[in-house]
Amino acid sequence: MSEISIRQLAKEIFIRNKESECTRLNLKATGVASIPQVGLFFIEELQTGEFRIYGKTCNLRDGKLLDGVKFYPDSPCSIWRDIQDENSAWAKKKYLEIPRGSVIFDANNIIEPVFIITLPLKYRENQLLINQIAEEYHLPAGKF
């Protein structure tokens, strides 16, 4: 069994407290106590200009902690087969051909920790997509 450092344990406790705080914010804003998620996703841009997101998530507390950042424990490559099962149009595509991103939680700033949505350059200013991801990952307003 690996030992956990006091610093890492303190960071995990801090993150659990932030998860509870974000869940309360979600309850207040939406009436539903949604737990914020971290994860990986692939983006399908529909002809209507809307987006469909395919991905894998986990509760914030269940993410992997590295250097004060919580992220989904698997890689895009390792979840690709599951994503292809969800979208048959991608059955013969390689994961590098599809736009992808992630939601991570940066707990290094203890005053104002934030969720970070990573996106390909093409989508970084697309507020419709950002809002959709924030909603699907239960990110409270003002925390990303």
ChimeraX attribute file (.defattr): number of C-alpha atoms within 10 A of each C-alpha:
attribute: neighborCount
match mode: 1-to-1
recipient: residues
	/A:1	3
	/A:2	4
	/A:3	5
	/A:4	8
	/A:5	9
	/A:6	9
	/A:7	10
	/A:8	14
	/A:9	11
	/A:10	11
	/A:11	19
	/A:12	18
	/A:13	13
	/A:14	13
	/A:15	23
	/A:16	15
	/A:17	13
	/A:18	19
	/A:19	19
	/A:20	17
	/A:21	15
	/A:22	21
	/A:23	20
	/A:24	18
	/A:25	19
	/A:26	20
	/A:27	15
	/A:28	12
	/A:29	12
	/A:30	11
	/A:31	10
	/A:32	13
	/A:33	16
	/A:34	21
	/A:35	22
	/A:36	26
	/A:37	26
	/A:38	27
	/A:39	25
	/A:40	24
	/A:41	24
	/A:42	20
	/A:43	18
	/A:44	17
	/A:45	13
	/A:46	9
	/A:47	7
	/A:48	6
	/A:49	9
	/A:50	11
	/A:51	15
	/A:52	14
	/A:53	18
	/A:54	17
	/A:55	19
	/A:56	20
	/A:57	21
	/A:58	18
	/A:59	17
	/A:60	25
	/A:61	21
	/A:62	16
	/A:63	20
	/A:64	16
	/A:65	20
	/A:66	10
	/A:67	10
	/A:68	17
	/A:69	19
	/A:70	24
	/A:71	27
	/A:72	23
	/A:73	15
	/A:74	14
	/A:75	11
	/A:76	20
	/A:77	10
	/A:78	10
	/A:79	15
	/A:80	22
	/A:81	15
	/A:82	12
	/A:83	20
	/A:84	17
	/A:85	11
	/A:86	13
	/A:87	12
	/A:88	10
	/A:89	9
	/A:90	17
	/A:91	13
	/A:92	8
	/A:93	12
	/A:94	12
	/A:95	18
	/A:96	10
	/A:97	8
	/A:98	13
	/A:99	16
	/A:100	19
	/A:101	20
	/A:102	20
	/A:103	24
	/A:104	23
	/A:105	25
	/A:106	21
	/A:107	21
	/A:108	13
	/A:109	9
	/A:110	12
	/A:111	7
	/A:112	9
	/A:113	16
	/A:114	20
	/A:115	23
	/A:116	17
	/A:117	18
	/A:118	16
	/A:119	20
	/A:120	11
	/A:121	9
	/A:122	8
	/A:123	15
	/A:124	12
	/A:125	11
	/A:126	11
	/A:127	10
	/A:128	13
	/A:129	20
	/A:130	17
	/A:131	13
	/A:132	15
	/A:133	20
	/A:134	21
	/A:135	14
	/A:136	13
	/A:137	20
	/A:138	20
	/A:139	25
	/A:140	24
	/A:141	13
	/A:142	7
	/A:143	13
	/A:144	16
